[in-house]
Amino acid sequence: MTKVLIIDDEIQIRTLLSRIISLEGYEVFQADSIKNGIKQITEHQPDIVLCDVFLPDGNGVSAIPQLKSLLHEGEIIMLTAHGNITDGVQSIKSGAYNYLTKGDDNNRIIPMLTNAAEKVTQQKRLIKLESLINKDYSFGSIIGKSTILLTSVEMAKKVAPTEATIILTGETGTGKEVFAGAIHNASTRTKGSFVAVNCGALSGDLIESEMFGYKAGAFTGATKDKKGLFEQADKGTIFLDEVGEMSPTLQVKLLRALETGEFIPVGDTKTRRVDVRVITATNRNLKEMVEKGEFREDLFYRLSVFAIELPPLRERGDDIILLAKVFIEGFAAKMNCVINSVEDAFFQAIKNNSWHGNIRELRNVIERTIILSSDGIIKLKDLPIDIQISQGETIDWVELASVEKAHICRMLQYTGGNKTEAARLMKIGLTTLYRKIEEYSIPTQ
């Protein structure tokens, strides 16, 4: 039930407003001053505050910032004197949702409360969902009830309070960074920084200078000393994703940092020392790389003190539906879309899909689906062509245009919407691809 607080020193007005509002199903509280209003906000956390401008202990407009800070996502509607437009305008500038003129706007009270309540509800839902969709590093943000996932979560919870070096294995997109962040936040190092670096996204020379820093003059463009990520993570945790992509030279330097806590920045001669916990991740088989001489054996065993395998999404059953519902609600809120229903065929299709890109791919597909959805209904046809086909949806394979359109859709899905990469893989010009996209009315992100 939506809570409304009325702050007004005139008891007749408070009583009248309280009766009108409560008859509409709102829970109403009253206060006769700013001081008492603050007390009521602290105790009851109302969603909306109706506040008079002139109060015994101060001006209501001046109190708006203080009241807003206590309300969090709540809204304020000011009660102004007859014809006093200045107070109303100043109220909105100070952060109020709107204003009402006492005695003249009785017919506007309920519609305005309804709109304000909808805004508050949307704000609260958006904040909650953003904590799930974005990088909220906690075990509570890991969505899923499947046994295979919960086993990995329990292992992570047990090792989190220790100082053990951890390696997270599994396919790309299974949520390794979220797991690493959750481990950090559940450790004794939670007050320190959590620093994440993708070793596969940087070249060999660049990643060394990024990880361990450099001395001014070490190379062209190094105009001043720079701290590396290891120093930034001192007393905290550093997460090295795609650690299997490290060069042999960098592997040696990492091994020394793990064993002694010491390293030398690029171009420097002085040793630096840090206290850092290292969590690594890879989607490659490091043991096979060791056997082939592509990865140092001593580093492999140093990293593999405690290994946690993250399951692929396709093996997590109904977790796919749970994740999809969270993403649907989150993206709908972000895009200000109203989703009234989802076809059963849609959920069946995503549950049966192989999801080689795992959670990352599912998230991208759901975002695309929200963009394409119409009439507040998410349908099977809103999914990418290749997922539709896997569910028995037919394509006219006799007509060349249908085949070409389906192939372009698959390639754009495969490249995550990267048109340059899709054109390269299909061996056609980028201009040609854009022309085909327009010709076939292919939706792109």
C-alpha positions in Angstrom: 0.0 0.0 0.0 1.3 3.5 -1.0 2.1 5.6 2.1 1.3 9.4 2.1 2.5 11.9 4.7 0.6 15.2 5.1 2.7 18.0 6.7 0.4 21.0 7.5 -0.1 23.0 10.8 -3.8 23.5 10.0 -5.6 20.5 11.5 -8.8 21.0 9.4 -6.8 20.8 6.2 -4.9 17.7 7.4 -8.1 16.0 8.4 -9.8 16.8 5.1 -6.9 15.7 2.9 -6.4 12.6 5.0 -10.0 11.6 4.5 -10.0 12.2 0.7 -6.7 10.3 0.3 -7.4 7.4 2.6 -10.7 6.7 0.8 -8.6 6.0 -2.4 -6.7 3.2 -0.6 -3.6 5.1 0.5 -2.1 4.8 4.0 -2.0 8.3 5.5 0.2 9.8 8.2 0.1 13.4 9.6 2.5 15.9 11.0 2.1 19.6 12.0 5.7 20.8 11.5 8.9 20.1 9.6 10.4 18.5 12.7 7.5 16.1 13.2 7.4 15.5 9.5 11.1 14.4 9.6 10.2 12.1 12.5 7.3 10.5 10.6 9.5 10.0 7.5 12.1 8.3 9.5 9.6 6.0 11.2 7.3 5.2 8.3 9.3 5.9 5.1 6.3 7.3 3.1 6.2 7.2 -0.7 4.7 10.7 -1.1 4.8 13.8 1.1 2.2 16.6 0.8 3.9 19.5 2.5 2.6 23.1 3.2 4.9 26.0 2.4 4.4 28.0 5.6 5.0 25.9 8.8 5.7 26.9 12.4 9.3 25.9 12.3 10.3 26.9 8.8 9.6 27.2 5.1 8.4 24.0 3.4 10.1 24.9 0.1 13.5 25.4 1.9 13.0 22.0 3.6 12.6 20.1 0.3 16.2 19.1 -0.1 16.4 17.7 3.5 13.1 15.9 3.1 14.1 14.4 -0.3 17.4 13.1 1.2 15.3 11.2 3.8 12.7 9.9 1.3 15.2 8.3 -1.1 13.0 7.4 -4.1 9.9 9.2 -2.6 8.3 12.3 -4.0 7.1 15.6 -2.6 4.0 17.6 -3.6 3.9 21.1 -2.1 0.7 22.8 -0.9 0.8 26.5 -1.9 -1.3 29.5 -1.0 -3.9 30.7 -3.5 -2.4 32.3 -6.5 1.2 32.0 -5.3 2.8 30.7 -8.5 6.3 31.8 -7.2 6.2 29.2 -4.4 5.1 26.5 -6.9 7.8 27.2 -9.4 10.5 27.4 -6.7 9.2 24.1 -5.3 9.8 22.2 -8.5 13.2 23.8 -8.9 14.1 22.6 -5.4 13.1 19.0 -6.3 9.4 18.7 -5.7 7.3 16.5 -8.0 4.6 19.2 -8.4 2.5 21.6 -6.4 -1.2 22.1 -5.5 -3.1 25.3 -4.7 -5.0 24.9 -1.4 -8.7 24.9 -1.9 -8.7 25.2 -5.7 -7.1 21.9 -6.7 -9.1 19.3 -4.8 -10.0 17.6 -8.1 -6.3 17.3 -9.0 -5.2 15.7 -5.7 -5.9 12.0 -6.5 -4.7 12.1 -10.2 -1.5 13.8 -9.1 -1.0 11.3 -6.2 -1.6 8.4 -8.6 1.0 9.7 -11.1 3.5 10.4 -8.3 3.0 6.9 -6.9 3.6 5.3 -10.3 6.8 7.3 -10.6 8.0 6.2 -7.1 7.1 2.5 -7.9 9.1 2.7 -11.2 12.1 4.3 -9.5 12.2 1.7 -6.8 11.9 -1.2 -9.3 14.6 0.3 -11.6 17.0 0.6 -8.7 16.4 -2.9 -7.6 16.7 -4.3 -11.2 19.8 -2.3 -11.9 21.5 -3.9 -9.0 20.8 -7.3 -10.6 21.6 -6.3 -14.2 24.6 -4.2 -13.6 27.8 -5.1 -11.7 26.4 -5.6 -8.3 29.1 -7.9 -7.0 27.5 -10.0 -4.3 26.4 -13.6 -4.0 22.9 -12.3 -3.7 23.2 -10.9 -7.3 23.9 -14.4 -8.7 20.5 -15.4 -10.2 19.7 -19.1 -10.3 18.4 -22.1 -8.4 19.9 -25.0 -10.3 21.9 -27.5 -8.3 24.9 -27.2 -10.6 25.1 -23.4 -10.1 24.4 -23.5 -6.3 27.3 -26.0 -6.0 29.7 -23.4 -7.5 28.2 -20.7 -5.3 28.7 -22.7 -2.1 32.4 -23.4 -3.1 32.9 -19.7 -3.7 31.4 -18.8 -0.3 33.6 -21.2 1.5 36.9 -20.0 -0.1 36.0 -16.3 0.0 37.2 -15.6 3.6 40.5 -17.3 3.0 43.6 -15.9 1.2 43.7 -18.8 -1.3 44.4 -18.0 -5.0 41.4 -18.9 -7.0 40.9 -19.9 -10.7 37.4 -19.7 -12.2 37.0 -21.9 -15.2 34.2 -22.3 -17.7 32.9 -20.9 -21.0 32.9 -17.3 -22.0 29.9 -15.4 -20.6 29.2 -17.6 -17.6 29.7 -14.8 -15.1 33.2 -15.2 -13.9 33.7 -11.5 -13.1 30.5 -11.4 -11.0 31.8 -14.5 -9.1 35.2 -12.9 -8.6 33.6 -9.7 -7.3 31.3 -11.6 -5.0 34.3 -13.5 -3.5 36.1 -10.2 -3.0 33.1 -8.6 -1.2 32.7 -11.7 1.0 36.4 -11.7 2.0 38.4 -9.9 4.6 39.7 -7.5 1.9 36.3 -6.0 1.1 37.5 -2.5 2.2 40.2 -2.7 -0.4 39.8 -2.2 -4.2 38.5 -4.9 -6.6 40.4 -4.4 -9.9 39.4 -6.4 -13.0 41.6 -6.7 -16.1 40.9 -8.7 -19.3 44.3 -10.1 -20.3 43.0 -11.0 -23.7 41.9 -7.5 -24.6 45.4 -6.0 -24.4 48.6 -6.7 -26.3 51.6 -8.2 -24.5 53.6 -5.0 -24.0 50.6 -2.9 -23.1 49.2 -5.4 -20.5 52.5 -5.5 -18.7 52.6 -1.8 -18.3 49.0 -1.7 -17.3 49.4 -4.4 -14.7 52.7 -3.4 -13.2 52.9 0.3 -14.1 55.8 2.2 -15.7 58.5 4.8 -15.1 58.5 8.1 -16.9 60.5 7.7 -20.1 60.1 3.9 -20.3 58.7 4.2 -23.8 57.3 6.8 -26.2 54.4 8.6 -24.6 55.4 7.7 -21.0 55.7 11.3 -19.8 55.2 10.5 -16.1 55.2 7.6 -13.6 52.1 5.5 -13.6 50.9 3.1 -11.0 49.8 -0.3 -12.3 46.7 -2.3 -11.5 48.6 -4.4 -9.0 49.4 -1.3 -6.9 45.8 0.0 -7.3 44.6 -3.3 -5.9 47.0 -3.2 -2.9 45.2 -4.6 0.2 42.4 -5.7 -2.1 41.8 -8.2 -5.0 42.9 -8.2 -8.6 40.9 -10.3 -11.1 42.8 -11.5 -14.2 40.3 -12.6 -16.8 41.5 -14.8 -19.7 44.8 -15.4 -18.0 45.7 -18.1 -20.6 46.3 -15.3 -23.1 49.4 -14.0 -21.2 52.7 -14.0 -22.9 55.6 -16.1 -21.5 57.4 -13.0 -20.3 54.4 -11.7 -18.4 53.8 -15.2 -16.9 57.2 -15.0 -15.3 56.5 -11.6 -13.8 53.1 -12.7 -12.6 54.6 -15.8 -10.9 57.1 -13.6 -9.0 54.3 -11.2 -7.9 52.3 -14.2 -6.6 55.1 -15.8 -4.8 56.8 -12.7 -3.3 54.3 -9.9 -3.7 57.1 -8.0 -5.5 57.4 -6.6 -9.1 59.4 -4.0 -11.0 57.5 -1.4 -13.1 58.4 -1.2 -16.8 61.5 1.0 -17.2 62.3 1.0 -13.5 65.0 -0.6 -11.4 63.4 -0.4 -8.0 61.2 -3.2 -6.6 57.7 -2.5 -5.5 55.8 -4.6 -3.0 52.0 -5.1 -2.7 49.6 -7.2 -0.7 47.1 -8.5 -3.3 44.8 -11.5 -3.5 44.7 -12.8 -7.1 41.7 -14.4 -8.7 42.1 -15.6 -12.3 39.7 -16.9 -14.9 40.0 -18.7 -18.2 37.9 -20.5 -20.8 40.9 -22.4 -22.0 42.3 -25.7 -20.8 45.4 -24.6 -19.0 46.6 -28.1 -18.3 46.6 -28.9 -22.0 48.5 -25.6 -22.6 51.1 -26.7 -20.0 51.6 -30.0 -21.9 52.1 -28.1 -25.1 54.6 -25.7 -23.5 52.3 -22.7 -23.9 51.8 -22.0 -20.2 54.2 -22.3 -17.4 53.7 -25.4 -15.2 54.8 -23.7 -12.0 52.4 -20.8 -12.6 49.6 -23.2 -13.4 49.9 -24.9 -10.1 50.3 -21.6 -8.3 47.0 -20.3 -9.8 45.1 -23.5 -9.3 45.2 -23.6 -5.5 41.4 -23.6 -5.6 39.4 -24.1 -8.8 35.7 -23.4 -9.3 34.0 -24.5 -12.5 31.1 -22.2 -13.6 28.4 -24.1 -15.5 27.3 -23.2 -19.0 23.8 -21.6 -19.2 22.4 -24.5 -21.3 23.0 -26.9 -18.4 21.1 -24.7 -15.8 17.5 -25.6 -16.8 15.0 -23.1 -15.5 17.7 -20.6 -14.5 17.5 -19.5 -18.1 13.9 -18.4 -17.5 14.7 -16.7 -14.2 17.5 -14.7 -15.9 15.3 -13.8 -18.9 12.6 -12.5 -16.6 15.0 -10.3 -14.7 16.5 -9.0 -18.0 13.1 -8.4 -19.5 11.9 -6.4 -16.5 15.2 -4.5 -16.2 15.5 -3.5 -19.8 11.8 -2.6 -20.0 12.2 -0.3 -17.1 15.3 1.3 -18.6 13.6 1.8 -22.0 10.4 2.9 -20.4 8.4 0.1 -22.0 5.4 -1.7 -20.6 5.5 -5.5 -21.0 2.1 -7.0 -20.2 2.8 -10.6 -21.2 5.3 -13.0 -22.7 4.4 -15.9 -25.1 5.0 -19.3 -23.7 6.6 -20.2 -27.0 9.2 -17.4 -26.3 10.2 -18.9 -23.0 10.3 -22.4 -24.4 12.5 -21.2 -27.2 15.1 -19.6 -25.0 15.1 -22.5 -22.6 15.9 -24.9 -25.5 18.5 -22.7 -27.1 22.2 -23.8 -26.7 23.4 -20.3 -25.6 27.1 -20.7 -26.7 27.6 -17.1 -25.5 25.9 -18.0 -22.2 24.5 -15.2 -19.9 26.1 -12.4 -22.0 24.4 -13.7 -25.1 21.0 -14.1 -23.3 21.2 -10.6 -22.0 22.0 -9.2 -25.5 19.1 -11.2 -27.0 16.6 -10.0 -24.4 17.7 -6.3 -24.9 17.1 -6.7 -28.7 13.8 -8.4 -28.0 12.5 -5.5 -25.8 13.4 -3.1 -28.6 11.4 -5.2 -31.2 8.4 -6.0 -29.0 5.1 -4.3 -29.7 1.7 -4.0 -28.0 3.3 -4.9 -24.7 3.7 -8.5 -25.7 6.9 -10.4 -26.2 6.6 -13.0 -28.9 8.6 -15.8 -30.4 9.0 -13.9 -33.6 10.9 -11.1 -31.7 13.8 -13.6 -31.2 16.7 -13.8 -33.7 16.0 -15.8 -36.8 18.3 -18.7 -35.8 16.6 -19.2 -32.5 13.2 -19.2 -34.2 14.3 -21.7 -36.8 15.6 -24.0 -34.0 12.0 -24.1 -32.7 10.5 -25.2 -36.0 9.7 -21.8 -37.4 9.9 -22.1 -41.1 12.0 -20.0 -43.6 11.3 -20.1 -47.3 14.6 -21.8 -48.3 13.6 -21.8 -51.9 13.5 -18.0 -52.1 17.0 -16.6 -52.2 16.1 -13.4 -50.4 14.8 -15.4 -47.4 18.0 -17.4 -47.2 20.2 -14.3 -47.5 18.2 -12.5 -44.8 18.4 -15.4 -42.4 22.1 -15.7 -43.0 22.7 -12.0 -42.3 20.7 -12.2 -39.1 22.7 -15.1 -37.9 26.0 -13.4 -38.6 24.9 -10.2 -36.9 23.8 -12.3 -33.9 27.1 -14.1 -33.9 29.1 -10.9 -33.9 27.0 -9.2 -31.3 25.8 -6.6 -33.8 29.3 -5.7 -35.1 28.6 -5.0 -38.7 32.2 -4.6 -39.7 33.1 -8.0 -38.4 29.9 -9.5 -39.9 30.8 -8.1 -43.3 34.4 -9.4 -43.0 33.2 -12.9 -42.2 30.7 -13.0 -45.0 33.4 -11.6 -47.4 31.2 -8.7 -48.5 31.7 -4.9 -48.4 30.4 -3.0 -45.4 28.4 -0.8 -47.7 26.7 -3.9 -49.2 25.8 -5.1 -45.7 24.2 -1.8 -44.8 22.2 -1.9 -48.1 21.0 -5.5 -47.4 20.1 -4.6 -43.8 17.9 -1.7 -45.1 16.5 -3.8 -48.0 15.4 -6.7 -45.7 14.4 -4.3 -42.8 16.7 -6.3 -40.5 16.6 -4.7 -37.0 19.9 -3.9 -35.5 21.0 -2.7 -32.1 
